[in-house]
Amino acid sequence: MKRARARKQPCTIKELEVRVSELGLGYISDETVLFRYCSGTCEAAVRNYDLSLQSIRSKKKIKKEKVRAKPCCRPVAYDDDISFLDAKNHYHTIKEVSAKDCGCV
């Protein structure tokens, strides 16, 4: 029996509650924040540029450079700054951590 193929979801915002320490930015804190991130595909956003780049790459005209021939689901705006106390009771504010809006870029 064949499995049903999973439908690819379009680019959208999702959220997850995490500890500040889990953000991987070097802060030690047990405070939790709501982390919003972008997930999904951008197949509907493929432009002539993407098609042309894909064709040129397939003809080996571009060899060593790392180029992406399809749009990527990324933040296009960020939530407000995140402020928290670390394990040593020092106050920190960090910017551009959590997505506010996602788009295909």
C-alpha positions as CSV (number, residue, x, y, z in Angstrom):
1,M,0.0,0.0,0.0
2,K,1.4,3.4,-1.0
3,R,1.5,6.2,1.5
4,A,-0.4,9.4,0.7
5,R,2.1,12.1,-0.2
6,A,2.3,14.9,2.3
7,R,1.1,18.2,0.9
8,K,3.7,20.9,1.1
9,Q,2.6,23.8,3.2
10,P,3.1,27.3,1.9
11,C,5.4,29.7,3.7
12,T,3.8,30.7,7.0
13,I,4.7,31.7,10.5
14,K,4.8,29.2,13.4
15,E,5.6,29.6,17.1
16,L,7.2,27.7,19.9
17,E,7.8,28.6,23.5
18,V,11.5,28.2,24.4
19,R,14.0,29.1,27.1
20,V,16.3,32.0,26.2
21,S,19.3,29.6,26.7
22,E,17.9,27.5,23.8
23,L,18.2,30.4,21.3
24,G,21.9,29.6,20.9
25,L,23.0,33.2,21.4
26,G,25.2,32.6,24.4
27,Y,22.8,33.8,27.1
28,I,22.2,31.6,30.2
29,S,18.6,32.2,31.3
30,D,15.7,30.1,32.3
31,E,13.2,32.8,31.2
32,T,10.9,31.6,28.4
33,V,10.0,33.5,25.2
34,L,7.6,33.0,22.4
35,F,9.8,32.2,19.3
36,R,8.1,32.7,16.0
37,Y,9.8,31.2,12.9
38,C,9.1,30.8,9.2
39,S,8.3,27.4,7.7
40,G,7.0,26.1,4.4
41,T,7.7,26.1,0.7
42,C,7.8,29.0,-1.8
43,E,6.9,27.1,-4.9
44,A,4.2,29.6,-5.8
45,A,6.7,32.4,-5.6
46,V,9.1,31.1,-8.3
47,R,9.9,33.9,-10.8
48,N,11.6,34.0,-14.2
49,Y,14.9,34.8,-12.4
50,D,14.7,31.5,-10.5
51,L,13.9,29.5,-13.7
52,S,16.7,31.2,-15.6
53,L,19.2,30.7,-12.8
54,Q,18.3,27.0,-12.5
55,S,18.8,26.6,-16.3
56,I,22.1,28.3,-16.3
57,R,23.3,26.2,-13.3
58,S,22.3,23.0,-15.1
59,K,24.4,24.0,-18.1
60,K,27.4,24.4,-15.7
61,K,27.8,28.1,-16.5
62,I,28.0,28.9,-12.8
63,K,30.4,26.4,-11.1
64,K,31.8,27.3,-7.7
65,E,29.5,29.9,-6.4
66,K,26.7,29.0,-4.0
67,V,23.5,30.3,-5.5
68,R,19.9,29.3,-4.7
69,A,17.6,28.8,-7.7
70,K,14.4,29.0,-5.7
71,P,12.9,31.4,-3.2
72,C,13.3,30.7,0.5
73,C,10.7,31.1,3.3
74,R,12.3,33.7,5.6
75,P,11.3,36.5,8.0
76,V,10.5,39.8,6.2
77,A,9.8,41.6,9.5
78,Y,10.7,40.9,13.1
79,D,8.8,41.0,16.4
80,D,9.7,43.5,19.1
81,D,13.0,43.2,20.9
82,I,13.2,40.5,23.6
83,S,14.3,41.6,27.1
84,F,15.2,39.2,29.9
85,L,17.3,38.6,33.0
86,D,20.2,36.2,32.7
87,A,21.3,33.7,35.4
88,K,23.5,36.4,37.0
89,N,20.5,38.9,37.2
90,H,21.9,41.0,34.3
91,Y,19.3,42.6,32.1
92,H,19.6,42.1,28.3
93,T,17.7,43.1,25.2
94,I,18.2,41.4,21.9
95,K,16.9,42.4,18.5
96,E,15.6,40.5,15.4
97,V,15.2,37.2,17.1
98,S,11.5,36.3,16.5
99,A,9.7,36.6,13.1
100,K,6.7,38.9,12.9
101,D,5.9,38.1,9.2
102,C,7.2,35.6,6.7
103,G,7.7,35.8,3.0
104,C,9.4,34.1,0.1
105,V,12.7,35.8,-0.7
